[in-house]
Amino acid sequence: GRLFWRVMACGRRSRDRKRQVILFILCVCVCQSGAETLRYSLPEEMERDSFVANIAKDLGVPLSQVVARKARVVSEGNEQLFRLNQNTGVLTAKESLDREEICPQSDTCTLVFKIFFENPLQLIRGEVEVRDVNDNSPVFPEKEMVLEILETASPGSRFPLESAQDKDVGINGLQNYSLGPNPHFSLAIGTGKDGVKYLELVLQRQLDREEQGELNLLLTATDGGSPPRSGTAQVRIVVLDANDNIPAFEREIFEVRLAENSPLEQLVVRVAAVDPDEGSNGEVHYVFTQTSERSRQLFQLNPSTGEIRVAGKLDFEEAKSHKMVVKATDGGGLSAHCKVQVEVLDVNDNAPEIALTSLTASIPEDAPPRTVVALFTAPPNTVVALFNVRDRDSGDNGRTTCELTGEQPFRITLLAADAYALVTSETLDREQVEEYNVTVRARDEGSPSLSTSKTLLVRLLDVNDNAPTFTQAIYTMVMSENEPAGRSLGRLSATDPDAGENARVRYSLVPPPTGSLAAASFVSVDAESGTVRNLRPLDYEKVRAFEVTVRAADGGSPPLSAQAVLRVVVRDQNDNAPVLLHPQPDSSAAGELVPRWAPSGYLVAKVVAVDADAGQNAWLSYELAKATEPGLFRVGLHSGEVRTARAVTERDAARQRLIVLVRDRGQPPRSATATLAVALVDDFSDAFHQLGHDPAGGQQPQVAEEEMLTTYLIASLCCVSSLFLLSVLVLTANTICKARVRAELPPPSPSCYADGDFAGVGVGSTGTLSPAYRYEMCLTSGSGRSEFQFLRPILP
């Protein structure tokens, strides 16, 4: 590692020799990947994520290079026991390590791992020795051991006892035994050729069954830990009557070789002990003693014949040998022991194991070839996965080869003896294929050959290379005027073929240019759902439609976006009543003159009204709501023209009052009323008498009085302004003054005026008086000049 950085420093100083330095570095890395081995040790039962070593410091690699080269640690076997923090370079244990579980039949426990560096690829082997701690107490196979001893046994006789088992090793393993104080027995501890301690009870003083038929002793096993742990068992001595012969085996040790695929019930060996005694004292029974629980599960001992047969599935990879002790006991309680050693032979019964050690996580689309990357939209020669192939068999049975099945855009590259890399062979695109099921097959060289396959699910991670797309270029939505704020008008929709955050579309309004209509203040768009809502009520008469620009942006970095036009059309509501233009609703009742000779269909007046709404809400219809003579007049439904429905007769009242109802077609409909005063005159000289004061009586007509009363009543109820009241007072005073002046004049002579004098008035049968004017006529009998006021408009 230090050599690597020195060479890099030299490369910075001499730029012209950069290529030579890089080639040299690659050579050094390849050499070191196979030669360097890191060795560490740690005690078992440490807490999770306990510190093991600082890999970056031990290798002399800066932390920046650990991150850049994506260093990772891989343990041998299927279980990953260690974790490497790339930011600190510290190697920690993923879980608490139990030496007895990891290495149950080994005095030393060494865990092998590999450190993988990328760009360039480098493998460093490491070993961690798990040191034993004293976490297990000695345990006897039985809490109570029963020995039957003849009373004739001489002092110095030895009786084997069950040894205690301690899962710990070394000094933490079983070290010593002690026996409770008693007058008859002592304890002898010996060590066999295989280094296993055996235990014997030594008779120190002659037993006497008649004196004491049974003895209870406390046996204690102690290990060498600090503090030491211990286990106890009760030894019950049953004193028997004399039996002077003990069983004898033909050999002390029986050695057997057995294939691991041996079937159940296959005979392993027959151990036989001979006892020359007769009767029950010569009947020998066999049992296992000082034998591990696993061996008792794999082998079965016939208690009568001494035959040992296979009782379980032997596995060379689990245990290469098994050691058992057989105890032969006659009917008198005397016993002898022999050892049975079974060597397990390997056969090709294990298929190769494929252990996936790493998968890539992301890669930029512009990554150069042969880059260890993580995104699967990658160029060719990209390392996708690293995996190990291991066969637990030995020899040719454990040699393996690796290959891919089917046509896939990948290939396998051999990195080391048992390490392979899965590399892309062509460019991948997530939008075309989102994931691949890559099947790797490993085959050994045994006879017959065994193989195994493993399918790797390779998911392609997305990059933000697609912008959102609106389903429509222009969205048209409709809202009603006066609609309260917060109502949903519709929903925008944009899609993005990317995945994850890159496909998460958020909507927003594009700010309008300065000086334009602030339409963005009329509506809002929900950023997540695209739902469009109005922000305030709108008036159709002011805003009938508007457009805003909507942007859809994804969550990528940098984000990509698209725009669409949102057009909102305001739908009219019937919120405006018809407005009368003629006659004006705030003026006194309009006066119209109709000659008594007027025929049916004579045009009396025309009611003109407008509606600020649109569509059928502005379609107006006219009807006669009330009249003095209901059958005398009719109103055009759509024109508003008031015409005579029949010819005027002498019996019709001279003064007629009409109320015309103007109604639109909205739902619900709105309406207004216009009031018309019609005077039926024989001659236009009577017009003043019908619509004004009577010159003879000097009093105001009844119609004028009703209009004045209505005017004052409306003024009092509605609290009109003082200016309007003043105008009414002035108008009243002016009318009174004119009436007095006219009263002083002689009555007008009807014969003084010919028909030609009224040609401009147009009161003939055609009935073409303009409905936009109020008419006043003042007719006097002068010497040659008459005052005639004609066509004074009622509108400004």
C-alpha positions in Angstrom: 0.0 0.0 0.0 2.8 2.5 0.9 4.6 1.6 -2.4 1.4 2.4 -4.3 1.2 5.9 -2.9 4.9 6.6 -3.3 4.6 5.7 -7.0 1.5 7.9 -7.3 3.5 10.8 -5.8 6.3 10.3 -8.3 3.6 10.3 -11.0 2.4 13.7 -10.1 5.9 15.1 -10.3 6.7 13.7 -13.7 3.8 14.0 -16.0 5.7 12.7 -19.0 6.1 9.3 -17.3 2.5 8.9 -16.1 1.7 5.9 -18.3 4.7 3.9 -17.2 3.9 4.6 -13.5 0.3 3.4 -13.9 1.4 0.2 -15.6 3.8 -0.4 -12.8 1.1 0.2 -10.2 -1.2 -2.3 -11.8 1.6 -4.9 -11.8 2.3 -4.3 -8.1 -1.4 -4.5 -7.2 -1.8 -7.8 -9.0 1.2 -9.2 -7.2 0.1 -8.0 -3.8 -3.4 -9.3 -4.3 -2.2 -12.9 -4.1 0.7 -12.5 -1.6 -0.4 -10.2 1.2 -2.4 -11.7 4.2 -3.7 -9.8 7.1 -3.9 -11.6 10.4 -5.9 -10.5 13.5 -7.4 -12.0 16.6 -10.2 -11.2 18.8 -12.0 -12.9 21.8 -15.3 -14.6 21.2 -18.6 -13.3 22.5 -17.7 -9.7 21.8 -20.6 -7.4 21.2 -22.1 -6.7 17.8 -20.2 -4.3 15.6 -17.0 -4.7 17.8 -13.8 -3.4 16.5 -11.6 -5.9 14.7 -8.9 -3.9 12.8 -8.3 -0.7 10.9 -7.8 -2.1 7.4 -7.0 1.3 5.9 -4.2 1.9 8.4 -2.8 -1.6 8.2 -2.7 -1.5 4.4 -1.5 2.1 4.3 -4.4 3.1 2.1 -5.9 6.6 2.6 -9.6 6.7 3.5 -10.3 8.6 0.3 -9.0 5.6 -1.8 -11.0 3.2 0.4 -14.2 5.0 -0.6 -13.2 5.7 -4.2 -12.2 2.1 -4.8 -15.3 0.8 -3.1 -13.5 -1.5 -0.7 -15.6 -4.4 0.7 -15.1 -7.4 2.9 -16.3 -10.9 2.1 -16.1 -13.9 4.5 -15.6 -17.4 3.3 -18.8 -19.5 3.4 -22.4 -18.4 3.0 -22.5 -16.3 6.2 -20.9 -12.8 6.2 -19.4 -12.3 9.6 -17.6 -9.0 9.1 -18.4 -5.5 7.9 -16.1 -2.9 6.5 -16.9 0.8 7.0 -15.6 2.6 3.9 -15.7 6.0 5.5 -13.4 5.0 8.4 -11.6 1.9 7.0 -12.5 0.0 10.2 -13.4 -3.7 10.1 -16.0 -4.8 12.6 -17.8 -8.0 13.5 -21.4 -7.9 12.3 -22.7 -10.2 15.0 -21.3 -11.6 18.3 -19.0 -14.5 17.4 -19.4 -17.8 19.3 -16.2 -19.9 18.8 -18.0 -23.1 19.9 -20.7 -22.6 17.3 -18.3 -21.6 14.5 -15.5 -24.1 15.2 -17.1 -26.8 17.3 -14.4 -29.5 16.8 -11.3 -27.4 16.5 -8.8 -26.2 19.1 -8.1 -23.2 16.9 -10.7 -21.1 15.2 -9.6 -19.1 12.2 -12.0 -17.1 10.0 -10.8 -16.3 6.5 -12.0 -13.1 4.7 -11.1 -11.2 1.6 -10.8 -7.5 1.0 -11.9 -6.4 -2.5 -10.7 -3.2 -4.0 -12.0 -1.9 -7.3 -10.4 0.4 -10.0 -8.0 -1.4 -10.2 -9.4 -4.7 -8.9 -7.3 -6.0 -5.9 -8.0 -9.0 -3.5 -6.3 -9.2 -0.1 -6.7 -12.2 2.1 -7.2 -11.8 5.8 -7.5 -14.1 8.8 -9.2 -13.5 12.1 -8.4 -15.9 15.0 -11.3 -16.2 17.4 -9.8 -16.7 20.8 -11.7 -18.8 23.3 -13.1 -17.2 26.5 -14.3 -19.2 29.5 -18.0 -19.0 28.7 -18.9 -22.7 29.1 -18.8 -24.8 32.3 -17.8 -28.5 32.4 -20.8 -30.7 32.0 -21.1 -34.4 32.9 -23.1 -36.6 30.5 -25.2 -37.7 33.5 -25.9 -36.0 36.7 -25.7 -39.3 38.5 -23.3 -42.1 37.8 -24.0 -45.5 39.3 -21.2 -48.0 40.0 -21.7 -51.5 41.2 -18.6 -52.8 43.0 -18.1 -56.2 44.5 -17.4 -56.2 48.1 -14.4 -58.5 47.3 -12.7 -55.8 45.3 -9.3 -55.3 46.6 -7.8 -52.0 47.5 -6.2 -50.3 44.5 -8.9 -51.4 42.1 -9.9 -48.8 39.5 -13.3 -48.0 38.2 -13.6 -45.6 35.1 -16.0 -42.7 35.5 -17.8 -40.6 32.8 -15.6 -37.7 31.9 -17.0 -34.2 31.8 -17.2 -32.3 28.5 -16.2 -28.6 28.2 -16.8 -26.8 24.9 -14.0 -24.3 25.7 -10.4 -25.1 24.7 -7.0 -24.6 26.0 -6.7 -23.3 29.5 -10.4 -22.5 29.5 -11.1 -26.2 28.9 -11.4 -29.0 31.5 -8.4 -29.0 33.8 -9.0 -30.9 37.0 -11.4 -33.2 38.9 -12.0 -33.4 42.6 -13.9 -35.9 44.8 -15.8 -35.2 47.9 -14.1 -36.5 51.2 -14.9 -40.2 51.9 -13.1 -43.1 53.6 -13.1 -45.6 50.7 -12.2 -43.9 47.4 -9.8 -41.5 45.8 -9.6 -40.0 42.3 -7.0 -40.8 39.6 -6.7 -38.6 36.6 -4.8 -39.8 33.5 -4.1 -38.7 30.0 -4.4 -41.0 27.0 -2.3 -41.0 23.8 -4.8 -38.7 22.1 -4.3 -36.1 24.9 -7.8 -36.7 26.4 -8.0 -36.9 30.1 -9.7 -40.0 31.6 -11.0 -40.4 35.1 -10.9 -43.4 37.4 -12.2 -44.1 40.9 -9.5 -45.9 43.0 -10.6 -48.1 45.9 -8.5 -47.2 49.0 -10.1 -49.4 51.6 -12.0 -52.7 51.4 -15.8 -52.4 51.0 -18.2 -54.3 53.3 -21.7 -54.7 51.9 -23.0 -55.7 55.3 -21.5 -52.5 56.9 -22.6 -50.1 54.2 -24.5 -51.2 51.0 -24.4 -47.9 49.2 -22.1 -44.8 49.1 -22.8 -41.4 47.5 -19.8 -39.3 46.3 -19.7 -35.8 44.8 -17.5 -35.5 41.7 -16.5 -32.0 40.6 -14.9 -31.0 37.3 -13.1 -27.6 37.1 -11.8 -25.7 34.1 -8.8 -23.3 34.1 -10.6 -20.1 33.3 -10.4 -16.9 35.3 -12.7 -17.1 37.2 -12.9 -20.9 36.9 -16.1 -22.7 36.1 -17.1 -26.1 37.5 -19.7 -28.9 37.1 -20.7 -31.6 39.4 -22.2 -35.1 39.3 -23.2 -37.6 41.9 -21.4 -41.0 42.0 -23.5 -43.6 43.6 -21.6 -46.8 44.7 -23.7 -49.9 45.0 -21.7 -52.7 46.8 -22.4 -56.1 45.3 -21.6 -59.6 46.3 -18.5 -61.2 44.9 -17.8 -61.5 41.1 -14.2 -62.3 40.6 -13.9 -62.0 36.8 -14.3 -58.9 34.6 -15.1 -58.9 30.9 -12.1 -58.7 28.6 -12.0 -57.3 25.0 -9.8 -58.9 22.4 -8.3 -55.5 21.5 -8.0 -52.2 23.4 -8.5 -50.1 20.2 -10.7 -50.9 17.2 -9.9 -48.8 14.1 -12.4 -48.7 11.2 -12.5 -46.8 7.8 -16.0 -46.0 6.6 -17.3 -44.0 3.5 -19.4 -41.0 4.3 -22.3 -42.3 2.1 -22.6 -45.5 4.0 -26.3 -46.5 4.3 -28.1 -46.8 7.6 -27.8 -50.1 9.5 -24.5 -50.9 7.9 -22.2 -52.8 10.3 -19.2 -50.8 11.4 -17.5 -53.2 13.8 -18.3 -55.8 16.4 -16.7 -55.4 19.8 -16.9 -58.5 21.9 -15.8 -59.0 25.5 -15.4 -62.4 27.1 -16.3 -63.1 30.7 -15.4 -66.6 32.1 -17.9 -66.3 34.9 -21.1 -68.2 34.6 -24.8 -67.2 35.0 -25.5 -63.6 35.3 -21.9 -62.8 36.2 -20.9 -64.0 32.7 -23.6 -62.1 30.7 -22.0 -59.0 29.2 -23.9 -55.9 28.2 -22.4 -53.0 26.1 -23.0 -49.3 26.4 -21.2 -46.2 25.1 -19.2 -44.2 27.6 -17.1 -41.1 27.3 -18.6 -40.6 23.8 -19.9 -37.3 22.4 -23.6 -36.8 21.8 -23.0 -36.4 18.0 -21.3 -39.8 17.8 -24.1 -41.4 19.8 -26.6 -40.0 17.2 -24.5 -41.3 14.2 -23.8 -44.9 15.6 -25.9 -47.4 17.3 -24.5 -50.1 19.7 -26.3 -53.4 20.2 -26.2 -53.9 24.0 -26.2 -57.7 23.7 -23.9 -58.4 20.8 -21.6 -55.4 20.8 -22.3 -54.7 17.1 -21.9 -51.0 16.1 -24.0 -50.0 13.1 -24.6 -46.7 11.2 -27.6 -44.8 12.7 -27.3 -41.4 11.0 -25.9 -39.7 7.9 -22.1 -39.4 8.0 -20.6 -36.3 6.6 -16.9 -36.0 5.9 -17.2 -32.2 5.7 -18.6 -32.1 9.2 -16.3 -34.5 11.0 -13.5 -36.6 9.5 -13.3 -39.0 12.4 -15.3 -40.2 15.4 -14.0 -41.6 18.6 -16.1 -43.8 20.9 -15.5 -45.7 24.1 -17.5 -48.9 24.7 -18.1 -50.2 28.2 -18.7 -53.9 28.7 -20.4 -54.9 32.0 -21.2 -58.4 33.2 -24.1 -59.4 35.4 -22.0 -59.0 38.5 -21.3 -55.3 37.7 -17.7 -55.7 36.6 -16.8 -53.8 33.5 -14.1 -53.2 30.9 -13.5 -50.6 28.3 -12.3 -50.4 24.7 -11.9 -47.6 22.2 -13.4 -47.4 18.7 -12.0 -45.0 16.1 -13.9 -44.5 12.9 -12.2 -42.7 10.0 -14.7 -41.2 7.5 -13.7 -41.3 3.8 -14.7 -38.5 1.5 -17.0 -39.1 -1.6 -18.3 -36.6 -4.1 -21.6 -35.9 -2.3 -21.4 -32.1 -2.3 -22.3 -29.9 -5.3 -20.4 -26.7 -5.6 -21.7 -23.7 -3.6 -22.0 -20.3 -5.2 -21.7 -17.5 -2.6 -22.6 -14.1 -3.9 -20.2 -11.6 -2.3 -21.3 -8.3 -3.8 -23.7 -6.6 -6.2 -23.1 -3.2 -7.8 -25.5 -0.4 -6.7 -25.2 2.6 -9.1 -23.4 3.7 -12.3 -23.5 6.9 -14.4 -24.4 6.3 -18.0 -21.1 7.9 -19.2 -18.9 5.6 -17.2 -15.9 4.3 -19.2 -15.5 0.6 -20.0 -14.1 -1.8 -17.4 -15.2 0.4 -14.5 -16.5 -1.2 -11.3 -19.8 0.4 -11.2 -23.3 0.2 -9.7 -25.9 1.3 -12.3 -27.0 -1.3 -14.7 -27.6 1.0 -17.6 -23.9 0.5 -18.2 -21.5 0.2 -21.0 -20.0 -3.2 -21.8 -17.2 -4.7 -19.6 -18.9 -3.4 -16.4 -18.5 -5.5 -13.3 -22.0 -6.3 -12.1 -21.4 -8.9 -9.3 -18.6 -10.7 -7.5 -19.2 -14.2 -6.2 -17.2 -17.2 -4.8 -17.6 -20.9 -5.8 -16.7 -23.4 -3.1 -17.0 -27.2 -2.9 -16.6 -28.8 0.5 -15.3 -32.0 -1.0 -11.6 -32.6 -1.3 -9.3 -33.4 -4.3 -10.9 -33.6 -7.7 -14.3 -33.6 -6.0 -13.6 -30.1 -4.8 -12.3 -28.6 -8.1 -14.9 -26.4 -9.8 -15.6 -24.6 -13.0 -18.2 -21.8 -13.6 -20.4 -20.9 -16.6 -23.6 -19.0 -17.6 -26.7 -20.7 -18.9 -28.8 -19.1 -21.7 -28.2 -16.0 -23.7 -27.6 -13.0 -21.5 -25.8 -9.7 -21.9 -23.2 -10.8 -19.3 -20.0 -12.9 -19.1 -18.0 -14.4 -16.3 -14.4 -13.4 -15.6 -12.1 -15.4 -13.3 -10.4 -13.2 -10.7 -8.7 -15.8 -8.4 -8.8 -19.5 -7.7 -12.4 -19.4 -6.4 -13.5 -15.8 -7.1 -15.4 -14.7 -10.2 -16.9 -11.5 -11.5 -20.1 -11.1 -13.5 -19.4 -8.5 -16.2 -21.7 -6.9 -18.8 -21.0 -7.8 -22.4 -23.1 -5.1 -24.0 -24.9 -1.8 -23.2 -28.0 -2.1 -20.9 -31.0 0.2 -20.7 -33.5 0.1 -17.9 -36.2 1.6 -20.0 -36.1 -1.4 -22.3 -35.4 -4.2 -19.8 -35.8 -3.4 -16.1 -34.2 -6.6 -14.6 -32.4 -9.8 -15.6 -32.4 -13.3 -14.1 -28.8 -14.4 -14.6 -28.3 -18.1 -14.0 -24.7 -19.1 -12.9 -23.8 -22.9 -13.0 -20.9 -24.3 -11.1 -19.6 -27.9 -11.8 -17.0 -30.0 -10.0 -14.6 -32.5 -11.4 -15.8 -35.5 -9.4 -17.0 -38.7 -10.8 -19.9 -38.4 -11.3 -19.7 -34.7 -11.7 -22.1 -32.6 -9.5 -23.3 -29.1 -10.4 -25.4 -26.4 -8.8 -27.0 -23.3 -10.2 -27.9 -19.9 -8.7 -30.0 -17.2 -10.2 -29.0 -13.6 -9.7 -31.7 -11.0 -10.0 -29.9 -8.1 -11.6 -32.1 -4.9 -11.3 -31.1 -2.0 -13.4 -31.2 1.3 -11.4 -32.6 4.3 -13.1 -31.0 7.6 -14.1 -32.9 10.7 -14.9 -32.7 10.5 -18.7 -36.4 11.1 -19.5 -38.4 14.2 -19.0 -42.1 14.1 -18.0 -44.6 14.1 -20.8 -48.1 15.7 -20.5 -51.0 13.6 -21.8 -52.3 16.8 -23.5 -50.6 19.8 -24.9 -53.6 22.0 -23.9 -55.9 21.3 -21.0 -59.3 23.0 -21.1 -61.3 23.2 -17.8 -64.6 24.9 -17.0 -65.6 26.7 -13.8 -68.7 28.6 -12.9 -68.6 32.2 -12.0 -69.0 33.0 -8.4 -67.9 29.5 -7.6 -66.3 29.5 -4.0 -62.6 29.0 -3.7 -61.1 25.6 -3.3 -63.3 23.7 -5.8 -61.6 21.1 -8.0 -61.7 22.0 -11.7 -59.9 18.9 -13.0 -56.6 17.2 -13.0 -53.4 17.4 -15.0 -51.5 14.3 -15.8 -47.9 13.8 -16.9 -45.9 10.5 -17.1 -42.2 9.8 -16.8 -40.8 6.4 -17.9 -38.0 6.7 -15.3 -38.4 5.1 -11.9 -38.3 6.1 -8.3 -37.6 9.7 -7.5 -36.7 10.3 -11.1 -40.3 9.4 -12.1 -42.0 11.4 -9.3 -43.7 14.2 -11.1 -44.5 17.5 -9.3 -46.6 20.2 -10.9 -46.4 24.0 -10.6 -47.6 27.1 -12.4 -45.1 29.1 -14.5 -45.0 32.7 -13.4 -46.5 34.9 -16.1 -44.4 37.7 -17.7 -44.4 41.1 -16.1 -47.3 43.3 -17.1 -49.6 40.4 -18.2 -52.9 39.3 -16.5 -52.1 37.7 -13.2 -54.1 34.6 -14.2 -51.8 32.5 -11.9 -53.6 34.1 -8.9 -56.9 32.6 -10.1 -56.0 28.9 -9.8 -53.6 26.7 -8.0 -52.1 23.3 -9.0 -51.5 20.6 -6.4 -47.8 19.7 -6.6 -48.3 15.9 -6.1 -51.7 15.1 -7.7 -51.9 17.8 -10.4 -55.4 18.7 -9.2 -56.4 22.2 -10.3 -58.4 24.3 -7.9 -59.7 27.9 -8.1 -58.3 30.4 -5.6 -61.2 32.9 -5.6 -64.6 33.4 -7.2 -64.6 35.0 -10.7 -67.1 37.2 -12.4 -67.9 36.1 -15.9 -68.7 39.7 -16.9 -65.1 40.6 -16.1 -63.1 37.5 -16.9 -64.6 35.0 -19.4 -61.4 32.9 -20.0 -57.7 32.9 -19.2 -54.6 30.7 -19.8 -51.7 29.7 -17.6 -48.6 27.7 -18.3 -48.1 24.6 -16.1 -44.8 22.9 -15.6 -44.3 19.2 -14.7 -40.8 18.5 -13.2 -39.5 15.1 -12.0 -37.4 14.5 -8.9 -34.1 13.8 -10.6 -30.9 15.7 -10.1 -30.8 17.8 -12.2 -34.6 17.7 -12.7 -36.2 17.5 -16.1 -39.4 19.2 -17.0 -42.2 19.8 -19.6 -44.8 22.5 -20.0 -48.5 22.5 -21.0 -51.1 25.2 -21.4 -54.1 25.3 -19.0 -57.1 27.1 -20.4 -59.9 27.9 -17.9 -63.2 28.9 -19.3 -65.6 30.7 -16.9 -69.2 29.5 -17.3 -71.8 32.2 -16.9 -74.4 32.1 -14.0 -77.6 34.0 -13.9 -76.4 36.5 -11.4 -77.7 39.7 -13.2 -81.3 40.8 -13.5 -82.4 42.5 -16.7 -81.8 46.3 -16.7 -84.3 48.6 -18.3 -83.1 51.1 -20.7 -86.5 52.4 -21.6 -88.4 53.3 -19.7 -85.9 53.9 -16.9 -87.0 52.1 -13.7 -86.0 55.1 -11.5 -88.1 57.6 -13.4 -91.8 58.2 -13.1 -94.1 56.2 -15.3 -93.5 57.0 -19.0 -96.4 58.6 -20.8 -97.5 57.5 -24.3 -100.2 59.0 -26.5 -102.6 56.7 -28.4 -105.3 58.2 -30.6 -108.7 56.8 -30.2 -108.9 55.9 -33.8 -105.8 53.6 -33.4 -106.4 50.3 -35.1 -105.3 46.8 -33.8 -101.5 46.4 -33.9 -100.9 50.1 -33.4 -97.3 50.6 -31.9 -97.7 52.3 -28.5 -94.2 52.0 -27.1 -91.2 49.7 -27.0 -89.7 48.4 -23.8 -85.9 48.1 -24.1 -83.9 46.0 -21.6 -80.5 44.4 -21.5 -78.9 41.6 -19.4 -75.2 41.5 -18.5 -75.2 37.7 -18.5 -74.6 35.5 -21.5 -76.4 32.7 -23.3 -79.8 31.8 -22.2 -79.2 33.8 -19.0 -79.4 36.9 -21.3 -82.3 35.8 -23.5 -85.1 38.2 -22.5 -88.8 37.8 -22.9 -91.5 40.4 -22.4 -95.1 40.0 -21.1 -97.9 42.1 -19.9 -98.1 41.6 -16.2 -100.9 44.1 -15.4 -103.1 46.6 -17.3 -106.1 48.8 -16.8 -107.7 47.2 -19.8 -106.1 43.7 -20.1 -107.5 43.0 -23.5 -106.6 46.3 -25.1 -102.8 45.9 -25.3 -100.3 43.1 -26.0 -96.5 42.9 -25.7 -94.2 41.3 -28.2 -92.6 38.2 -26.5 -89.1 38.9 -27.8 -89.3 42.5 -29.2 -90.8 44.3 -26.2 -93.1 46.3 -28.5 -96.4 47.3 -26.8 -99.1 47.3 -29.4 -102.9 47.6 -29.3 -104.5 44.2 -29.3 -107.7 45.5 -30.8 -109.1 48.8 -32.0 -109.6 51.5 -29.4 -113.2 52.3 -28.6 -115.0 55.2 -26.9 -115.7 53.1 -23.9 -112.0 52.6 -23.1 -110.7 54.7 -20.2 -108.8 57.7 -21.3 -105.9 56.8 -19.0 -104.3 53.4 -19.1 -101.6 52.0 -16.8 -99.5 49.1 -18.1 -96.9 47.0 -16.2 -94.5 45.1 -18.5 -92.5 42.1 -16.9 -89.1 41.5 -18.4 -87.7 38.1 -17.6 -84.5 36.2 -18.6 -84.2 32.4 -19.1 -81.7 31.7 -16.3 -82.2 29.1 -13.6 -83.7 30.5 -11.5 -85.0 33.3 -13.7 -84.5 37.0 -12.8 -86.9 39.8 -13.8 -87.6 43.5 -13.9 -90.8 45.5 -14.5 -91.5 48.6 -16.5 -94.5 50.9 -15.9 -96.1 52.8 -18.9 -98.9 55.4 -18.7 -100.9 55.5 -21.9 -103.3 58.4 -22.7 -106.1 57.7 -25.2 -106.7 61.1 -26.9 -109.2 62.2 -29.6 -106.8 64.9 -30.6 -103.2 65.7 -29.6 -104.6 68.9 -28.0 -106.0 66.6 -25.3 -102.6 65.2 -24.5 -101.8 67.8 -21.9 -105.2 67.3 -20.2 -104.6 63.5 -20.1 -101.0 63.5 -18.9 -100.7 67.0 -17.1 -103.0 69.4 -15.1 -106.6 70.2 -16.0 -106.6 73.9 -17.1 -110.1 74.4 -16.0 -109.8 72.9 -12.6 -106.2 74.0 -11.9 -105.6 70.5 -10.2 -103.0 67.8 -11.0 -104.4 64.7 -12.8 -104.9 61.5 -10.8 -102.1 59.7 -12.7 -99.6 62.4 -11.8 -100.7 62.3 -8.2 -100.2 58.5 -8.1 -96.7 58.8 -9.7 -95.7 61.5 -7.2 -96.9 59.4 -4.3 -95.0 56.4 -5.6 -91.9 58.5 -6.0 -92.0 59.9 -2.5 -92.7 56.4 -1.1 -89.8 54.9 -2.9 -87.6 57.8 -1.8 -88.5 57.4 1.9 -88.1 53.6 1.9 -84.8 53.5 0.0 -83.2 56.5 1.7 -82.1 58.0 -1.6 -79.6 60.8 -1.6 -80.5 64.4 -0.9 -79.5 65.3 -4.5 -82.3 63.1 -5.9 -84.8 64.7 -3.5 -83.7 68.2 -4.5 -84.1 67.3 -8.2 -87.7 66.0 -7.6 -88.6 69.2 -5.7 -87.2 71.4 -8.5 -89.1 69.4 -11.2 -92.3 69.7 -9.2 -92.0 73.4 -8.8 -91.3 73.8 -12.5 -94.4 71.8 -13.4 -96.6 73.9 -11.1 -95.3 77.1 -12.5 -96.0 76.0 -16.1 -99.5 74.8 -15.1 -100.3 78.2 -13.7 -99.1 80.0 -16.8 -101.1 77.7 -19.0 -104.2 78.1 -16.9 -104.1 81.8 -17.5 -104.2 81.3 -21.3 -107.5 80.9 -23.2 -108.4 77.3 -24.2 -106.8 76.2 -27.4 -108.9 76.0 -30.6 -108.8 72.6 -32.2 -109.5 74.1 -35.6 -106.4 76.1 -35.7 -104.2 73.2 -36.5 -104.2 71.2 -39.6 -103.0 67.7 -40.1 -100.0 68.9 -41.8 -98.8 70.7 -38.7 -98.3 67.2 -37.0 -96.5 65.6 -39.8 -93.3 65.5 -37.8 -95.0 64.1 -34.8 -95.9 60.9 -36.5 -99.0 60.0 -34.6 -100.8 58.5 -37.6 -101.8 54.9 -38.0 -98.3 53.8 -38.4 -97.5 54.3 -34.8 -93.8 55.0 -35.2 -93.2 57.2 -32.1 -89.8 56.6 -30.8 -89.9 54.6 -27.5 -86.6 56.3 -26.4 -88.2 59.7 -25.9 -90.8 61.3 -23.7 -93.1 63.8 -25.6 -94.3 67.1 -24.3 -96.6 69.3 -26.4 -97.7 72.9 -25.6 -100.4 74.1 -28.0 -101.7 77.7 -27.8 -103.8 79.9 -30.1 -101.6 82.7 -31.1 -101.6 85.2 -34.0 -99.3 83.1 -36.1 -96.8 81.5 -33.9 -97.4 78.5 -31.6 -95.1 77.1 -29.0 -94.4 73.5 -29.7 -91.8 71.4 -27.7 -91.1 68.2 -29.5 -89.0 65.1 -28.9 -87.3 65.9 -25.7 -85.1 62.9 -24.9 -85.4 61.2 -21.6 -81.9 59.9 -21.8 -78.8 62.2 -21.4 
